Amino acid sequence: MHKFEELKIWQKAMDITEKCYKASENFPKEERYGLTSQLRRSAVSIPSNISEGAGRNTKGEFKQFLGIANGSCYELLTQLYLSTRLNLIKEENVRPIINEVLEITKMNFSLQRSLNT
């Protein structure tokens, strides 16, 4: 349906995912299967669902996967906030990522609206 690699939202989501991997590199080893894994999986879920939706046959299916991607954005935000509360990452290091995730949610809603026409 769409060439997902050309979608600005997918490109930005990939950038966020890369930043989340780097931001969580120094989390404690005991978090490897906990918060580190969960944070990374929710980050990966965002561009993954965007690309999967773009490959579907109808606008309705695409919108459904964009909705899932949006849910993953909010899941990621929670994990980023928790990471700062647990002092695993400094607020000033995570704030730019949070701002980018919030930008992705706005882009997502706009893209979903455009699929209604």
N, C-alpha and C positions, 0 to 999 in steps of 0.2 A: 504494500500500500504506500508506504513512505520510505525514503532512504534515511534510515535513522541516523546514520553517520553525519548527515547534513543538518540534522535538527540541533539548533542552538541549545535547547534544553538538555539534550542528551550529552552534548559536548561539555556543558557546565557540570552536569551530574558526574561525568567521568573525572573532571578536575576535582570535585569534592571528594569523590571516592579515593583518589590518589592522596589527597591531603589527609584524609582520615586514617589511611594506612600509615602514613608517616607520623601523624600526631600520636598514634597509639603504639608506635615502635618501642617506646621506653616504659610502657605500663609494666607493672610487676609480673613476674612469671606466673604467680598464682592466679592472675586474671586472664591468662592465655585462653582458657576455655570458658571464661565468664564474660566480663564486660568487653574485653578486647575482641573476642570472637563475635559477640552480639553487635557491637558497634560497626565492625567491618562488614558483617552480613547485611545489616540494614543499609549501609552506604552502597554496597554493591547492588542491592535490590532496586535502588532508584533507577540507574541507567538500564539495568536489566529489564525491568518492567516497561520502561519507555520503548526500548528496542523490540521487546516481544509484542507490545501493542501495535507498534508501527508495522509489524509483519503480519498482522491479522487481516481478515478479509473485509471487515466493515468498520465504519466510524464508531459504532456502538461498542464493538470489541476494543478498539483503540482507547476509547474513553474509559472503559472498565480498567484497563491496565494502567492508564494514567492515574486513576483513582487509587490503585494499589501503590503506585510509586509515591503518590502524595502521602499515603499512610506511612510509608517507609521514611519519608522526610520527617514526619512528626516523631516517629520512633527514634530516628537518629538524633533529633534535637534533644529528646529526653536523655539519651545516653551521653551526649556531649555535656549537658547540664550536670548530670550525675558525675561525670569524670572530673569536672571542676570542683564539685562539692566534696568529692573524695580526695581532692588534691593530687589527682593523677596527671593533671594538665593545668597549666596556668590560664586564667581567664583571658588574658591578653593574647594568648596563643590560639584559643578556641573561638574567640569572638568573631574573627573574620570568617571562619568556617560556618558558624551559626548564621551570620548575615547572608552568606551565599546560599545556604539551605533555604532561608526565608525567601530569597529571590527566586529560587527554583519553584517554591510553592506558588508564588504569584504567576510565574510563567506557565506553570501547570494549569492553573485555573483559567488563564487566558486561552491556552491551547484547547482545553476542554470546551470552553465557550465557542471557540471558532469551529469546532466540529459539530455544533448544533445546526449550523447553516447548511 
